[in-house]
Amino acid sequence: MDSLVNKIFKDKIIIITGASSGLGMEIANYFSKHDAKIIVCARNLKKLKKNFYYKKNILCKKVDVSNSEEIKKFIKTILKKFKRVDILINNAGTTKEKFIDKIENKDIYKIINTNLIAPFLFLKYLIPVMKRNNYGRIVNISSGGAINCSSKYSVYSASKAGLNTLAKSVTNEVGAYNIKINTLSPGPIKTKLFPKNKLSPKLCIPTLEYLCSLSKKGPSGKFFWFMRKIQIIPKININWGLPPKN
């Protein structure tokens, strides 16, 4: 199995956002073992370089994904160097534990920009390249918070729920180009955002490996939780253009 995985990921160009700690760091370390060419980004370049200084196949870049101009500049630099991106993992995220009437506007914008607008922009800039190459594997790191909608996390939950519909909508646009975009909920893993959680980020790796190595007939626009495909957007046979009959 390892040899097959090595073959799948060998020389793939992979972007991982928010890789300075937690799940992003685990993901980068995983792919670095499989001869992929990895670009990691985060706001803290010093920490990135400290994490991956001994990994020759990992390129570290300073990017604040809440800043649209920094994203655009980063993508332009990567495409100039590598000409393509095969796999994109939108992992960067942030939150603020506050009641809706207590959270400051600047925090609302930061959470939405980081968790939702940034993945939109990465897709906007990279989908055309993936279309030309007739290949792309995209994983948005969502959250159970998009479903259980805990108190004090309304902005976070809304932003993560947006990633779920983003995957489904874009799937309907790019299905003919061998581009797969799915959403992964890592479960209650221990990260900088959620230090009280107990589970290791390593538990997410098998699901991530699966989603990044999908065949042309593999699923897209789906929500995964520890290798389980969960239907969170119901199939409803309704003509949305007409009012319901009494």
C-alpha positions as CSV (number, residue, x, y, z in Angstrom):
1,M,0.0,0.0,0.0
2,D,2.8,2.4,0.8
3,S,4.4,1.9,-2.6
4,L,1.0,2.6,-4.2
5,V,0.6,5.8,-2.2
6,N,4.1,6.9,-3.0
7,K,3.3,6.4,-6.7
8,I,0.1,8.4,-6.4
9,F,1.7,11.4,-4.7
10,K,5.1,11.4,-6.2
11,D,6.0,14.8,-7.6
12,K,2.5,16.1,-7.0
13,I,2.4,19.9,-6.2
14,I,0.5,20.4,-3.0
15,I,-0.6,23.5,-1.2
16,I,-1.5,23.4,2.5
17,T,-2.7,26.5,4.3
18,G,-2.4,27.0,8.0
19,A,0.5,24.6,8.4
20,S,2.4,26.2,11.3
21,S,0.8,23.9,13.9
22,G,-1.9,21.2,14.6
23,L,-3.5,19.4,11.7
24,G,-1.8,21.5,9.0
25,M,1.6,20.5,10.3
26,E,0.6,16.8,10.5
27,I,-0.7,16.9,6.9
28,A,2.6,18.5,5.6
29,N,4.7,15.9,7.5
30,Y,2.6,13.1,6.0
31,F,2.9,14.3,2.4
32,S,6.6,14.9,2.8
33,K,7.2,11.2,3.2
34,H,5.7,10.5,-0.2
35,D,8.0,12.4,-2.5
36,A,5.5,15.2,-3.1
37,K,6.4,18.8,-3.6
38,I,4.7,20.7,-0.8
39,I,4.1,24.4,-0.3
40,V,3.0,25.4,3.2
41,C,1.8,28.8,4.2
42,A,0.9,30.6,7.4
43,R,1.2,34.0,9.1
44,N,4.2,32.8,11.2
45,L,7.0,32.1,8.7
46,K,9.5,31.7,11.5
47,K,7.5,28.8,13.0
48,L,7.0,27.2,9.6
49,K,10.7,27.2,8.9
50,K,11.4,25.8,12.4
51,N,8.8,23.0,11.8
52,F,10.1,22.0,8.4
53,Y,13.7,23.1,8.2
54,Y,14.9,19.5,7.6
55,K,12.3,18.8,4.9
56,K,13.9,19.5,1.6
57,N,10.6,19.0,-0.3
58,I,8.7,21.6,1.7
59,L,8.7,25.2,0.7
60,C,7.6,27.7,3.4
61,K,5.8,30.9,2.6
62,K,4.4,33.7,4.8
63,V,0.7,34.4,3.9
64,D,-2.1,35.9,5.9
65,V,-5.0,34.2,4.2
66,S,-7.4,36.8,5.7
67,N,-5.8,39.2,3.3
68,S,-7.0,38.7,-0.3
69,E,-4.0,40.5,-1.9
70,E,-1.5,38.2,-0.1
71,I,-3.4,35.2,-1.4
72,K,-3.3,36.5,-4.9
73,K,0.4,37.3,-4.7
74,F,1.2,33.9,-3.2
75,I,-0.7,31.9,-5.9
76,K,1.0,33.9,-8.6
77,T,4.4,33.1,-7.1
78,I,3.7,29.4,-6.8
79,L,2.3,29.1,-10.4
80,K,5.4,31.0,-11.7
81,K,7.7,28.5,-10.0
82,F,5.8,25.2,-10.4
83,K,3.3,25.9,-13.3
84,R,0.5,23.9,-11.7
85,V,-1.0,22.8,-8.4
86,D,-2.4,19.3,-8.1
87,I,-3.7,19.2,-4.6
88,L,-5.1,22.0,-2.4
89,I,-5.9,21.6,1.3
90,N,-7.7,24.6,2.7
91,N,-6.8,24.0,6.4
92,A,-6.2,27.5,7.8
93,G,-8.9,28.6,10.3
94,T,-9.6,30.8,13.3
95,T,-12.4,31.4,15.8
96,K,-13.5,33.5,18.7
97,E,-15.7,32.1,21.5
98,K,-18.2,34.9,22.0
99,F,-22.0,35.3,22.1
100,I,-23.3,36.9,18.9
101,D,-24.2,40.2,20.6
102,K,-20.7,40.4,22.2
103,I,-18.4,39.6,19.3
104,E,-16.7,42.6,17.7
105,N,-17.1,43.3,14.0
106,K,-13.4,43.0,13.3
107,D,-13.5,39.4,14.7
108,I,-16.5,38.5,12.5
109,Y,-14.7,39.7,9.4
110,K,-11.5,38.0,10.4
111,I,-13.2,34.6,11.0
112,I,-15.2,34.8,7.8
113,N,-12.2,36.0,5.7
114,T,-9.9,33.3,7.0
115,N,-12.3,30.3,7.2
116,L,-14.5,30.9,4.1
117,I,-13.4,33.8,1.8
118,A,-9.8,32.5,1.7
119,P,-10.9,29.0,0.4
120,F,-13.1,30.8,-2.2
121,L,-10.2,32.8,-3.4
122,F,-7.8,29.8,-3.6
123,L,-10.4,28.0,-5.7
124,K,-11.0,31.0,-7.9
125,Y,-7.3,31.3,-8.7
126,L,-6.5,27.6,-8.9
127,I,-9.5,26.0,-10.6
128,P,-8.5,27.4,-14.1
129,V,-5.1,25.8,-13.7
130,M,-6.6,22.5,-12.7
131,K,-9.0,22.7,-15.6
132,R,-6.2,23.1,-18.0
133,N,-4.4,20.1,-16.5
134,N,-7.6,18.1,-16.3
135,Y,-6.8,17.2,-12.7
136,G,-7.3,18.5,-9.2
137,R,-8.0,17.2,-5.7
138,I,-9.2,19.8,-3.2
139,V,-10.0,19.2,0.5
140,N,-11.7,21.9,2.6
141,I,-11.2,21.3,6.4
142,S,-14.6,22.0,7.9
143,S,-15.9,21.1,11.3
144,G,-18.6,19.4,13.3
145,G,-19.4,22.9,14.4
146,A,-21.0,23.4,10.9
147,I,-23.6,20.8,12.0
148,N,-23.9,21.0,15.8
149,C,-23.8,24.8,15.9
150,S,-22.5,25.2,19.5
151,S,-23.3,28.3,21.5
152,K,-20.7,31.1,21.3
153,Y,-19.5,29.8,17.9
154,S,-22.1,31.2,15.5
155,V,-19.6,32.9,13.2
156,Y,-17.3,29.9,13.2
157,S,-20.1,27.5,12.5
158,A,-21.5,29.6,9.7
159,S,-18.1,29.9,8.1
160,K,-17.5,26.2,8.2
161,A,-21.0,25.4,6.9
162,G,-20.1,27.6,3.9
163,L,-17.3,25.3,3.1
164,N,-19.7,22.4,2.8
165,T,-21.9,24.1,0.3
166,L,-18.8,25.5,-1.5
167,A,-17.6,22.0,-2.2
168,K,-21.0,20.9,-3.5
169,S,-21.5,23.9,-5.7
170,V,-18.1,23.9,-7.3
171,T,-18.4,20.1,-7.9
172,N,-21.3,21.0,-10.2
173,E,-19.1,23.3,-12.1
174,V,-15.9,21.2,-12.6
175,G,-17.1,17.6,-12.7
176,A,-16.1,17.3,-16.4
177,Y,-12.4,18.2,-15.6
178,N,-11.5,15.4,-13.2
179,I,-11.5,17.8,-10.3
180,K,-12.7,16.5,-7.0
181,I,-13.5,18.8,-4.1
182,N,-14.7,17.4,-0.8
183,T,-15.0,18.6,2.8
184,L,-13.4,16.9,5.8
185,S,-14.4,17.3,9.4
186,P,-11.4,16.3,11.6
187,G,-13.5,15.7,14.7
188,P,-12.5,16.8,18.2
189,I,-8.8,16.9,17.6
190,K,-6.4,18.8,19.7
191,T,-5.2,22.0,18.0
192,K,-4.2,25.6,18.9
193,L,-7.9,26.6,18.4
194,F,-9.2,23.8,20.6
195,P,-6.5,22.9,23.1
196,K,-8.9,21.0,25.4
197,N,-9.8,18.4,22.7
198,K,-8.2,15.0,23.3
199,L,-7.8,13.3,19.9
200,S,-4.6,13.4,17.9
201,P,-4.6,15.2,14.5
202,K,-2.9,12.1,13.1
203,L,-6.3,10.4,13.2
204,C,-7.4,12.5,10.2
205,I,-4.6,11.4,7.9
206,P,-6.3,8.2,6.5
207,T,-9.4,10.2,5.4
208,L,-7.2,12.9,4.0
209,E,-5.1,10.4,2.1
210,Y,-8.2,8.8,0.6
211,L,-9.7,12.2,-0.5
212,C,-6.4,13.4,-2.1
213,S,-5.9,10.1,-4.0
214,L,-9.4,9.7,-5.4
215,S,-9.8,8.1,-8.8
216,K,-11.7,9.8,-11.6
217,K,-14.8,8.0,-10.5
218,G,-14.4,9.0,-6.8
219,P,-16.9,11.1,-4.8
220,S,-17.0,14.9,-5.0
221,G,-19.0,17.5,-3.2
222,K,-19.3,15.3,-0.1
223,F,-18.8,15.7,3.6
224,F,-16.5,13.2,5.4
225,W,-16.0,12.5,9.0
226,F,-13.3,9.8,9.9
227,M,-13.8,7.9,6.6
228,R,-17.6,8.1,6.9
229,K,-19.4,9.9,4.1
230,I,-22.3,11.8,5.7
231,Q,-25.1,13.4,3.8
232,I,-25.6,16.8,5.5
233,I,-27.3,18.4,2.5
234,P,-30.5,16.5,2.0
235,K,-31.8,15.4,-1.4
236,I,-35.2,17.0,-1.8
237,N,-37.3,16.5,-4.9
238,I,-38.7,20.0,-5.2
239,N,-39.1,22.4,-8.1
240,W,-37.7,25.5,-6.5
241,G,-39.1,27.7,-9.2
242,L,-42.7,27.0,-8.1
243,P,-44.5,27.7,-4.9
244,P,-45.6,24.6,-2.9
245,K,-49.1,23.3,-3.4
246,N,-51.4,23.4,-0.4
